[in-house]
Amino acid sequence: MAQEKQNQGQNAPEMTEKEYGELVAVRREKLKTLREARQDPFTLTKYPQDSFSALIKQEFADLEPEAETGKTVCLAGRIMAKRVMGKASFAGLRDAQGDIQLYLRRDVLGDETYAAFKKMDIGDIVGVKGEVFRTKMGELSVRCTEVVLLAKSLLPLPEKFHGLKDQETRYRQRYVDLIVNPEVKDTFIKRSKILGQLRSFLDAKGFLEVETPILTPFEIGASARPFLTHHNTLDMDMVLRIETELYLKRLIVGGMDRVYEVGRIFRNEGMDPKHNPEFTTIELYQAFTDYHGMMDLVEEMMKTVAQNVCGSLVVPYQGQQIDLSHWERMTMVEAVKKYSGVDFDQVASDEEAIALAKEHHVELPETPTKGAILAEFFDAYVEEKLIQPTFIYDYPVEISPLAKRKPSNPAFTERFEYFINATEFGNAFSELNDPIDQKGRFERQVAERKAIDPECKAQVDYDYVTALEYGLPPTGGLGFGVDRLVMLLTDSASIRDVLLFPTMKPIDQ
């Protein structure tokens, strides 16, 4: 019965646990037989692959039915379908670039090789040699003169029409997901292209890619909770970084005027469709510009990447058509006034802001200042409305510890975030370069953290303050999540769809 199921291939009905166990046993027995015959496929170390399915299809796209090419190729990949018909058989081979049909005849391969092929299973990895031709039915195929088993698949693949039904299983067993769902592989190919385009864009702008420490000596005063570890040789606690910012700005102090880092970031916090404990950001810093310069750079960068990766500035995302050709710009005060009707330019005190929050049923922040309450109004009334690309700028100083104050209004900072589909995609400042102001903000931030959580180990980075004392030029800085950008440009609903191996709780817990 198990063999019958195999011959039916991927069109078979969903198998029971017992049937699955039988298939596994059959495959292991086949491997045992091969080893006893000194034909162990796992002893092979290479195969002379010289082409790929997509290249063949491209080269012979115009080949007529029943036409021959006279071209012999060597391919390697996984058997994804199999149809045995006595003296001749068909199989589907999937390689790194796609699928192609194999045509196998007993009189061409010889009795022994053909018999060996008939015993192969869907999922087995093979190398084949043969001539390219097009069948009477118009299918571009390879007429095999050689078939070599390169690796035995001991576990049956999910069936074509049932697949990996459980999304969690797809994330846990991404290797199977990639085998049976080619569109998943396409997502990660596009992710690689996006990263390449980002690097090319920044390199062309004169930015230098650098690397900064992932292990840092202490928890800085930022709001994110870090992962803690211990260095045995130094006998000291360390943390996995929650950002790359402070090291990169040290490089600006050192005279490296344009730097960026594609950095893995770690935050010991919650998980949802937009958040994973480890994720990828790009942070970049440019001397002698400000947050308006960063806005211009973001807009140009997003347009360039979208056009080069997607071929259009209008991209579909979760039912919306996102037009990256147009970017709106509003201050936070303007946005809150537009969507809530409350004009914070007319709010004179913290007490008045508190009263407005209560009146509009807006949650009060832990420290209920006017600026912090403005930010809560933004969260409550504005963010969900920002579907098309929008820059929100001039943030309250209370929530912007590293941004430069606006000379014309010191209660606000030269900071912006940009939003698409009601999601924040990036954060940028005119960087604070006053060491005295920076030291004071760090110390207040750490004090507030410790007041809320006396056990937290947040510290002031006094070495960074020292760096500022040597002189940081006027600088624009930007940080954005690569994963969210990939989600946008691949129309993926969850961050786990664009991470090859998202963080998962072990099954036995």
Secondary structure, DSSP 8 states (H G I E B T S, - for coil): -HHHHHHHGGGS----HHHHHHHHHHHHHHHHHHHHTT--GGG---------HHHHHHHTTT--TT-EEEEEEEEEEEEEEEEEETTEEEEEEEETTEEEEEEEEHHHH-HHHHHHHHT--TT-EEEEEEEEEE-TTS-EEEEEEEEEEEE---S----TTT----HHHHHHTHHHHHHH-HHHHHHHHHHHHHHHHHHHHHHHTT-EE----SEESSEESSSS---EEEETTTTEEEEE-S-SHHHHHHHHHTT--EEEEEEEEE--S--BTTB-SEEEEEEEEEET--HHHHHHHHHHHHHHHHHHHHSSSEEEETTEEEETT--EEEEHHHHHHHHH---GGG--SHHHHHHHHHHTT----SS--HHHHHHHHIIIIIGGG--S-EEEEEEEGGG-TTB-EETTEEEEEEEEEEEETTEEEEEEEEB---HHHHHHHHHHHHHHHHHH-TT--EE--HHHHHHHHH---SEEEEEEEHHHHHHHHHT-SSGGGS-SS-----TT-
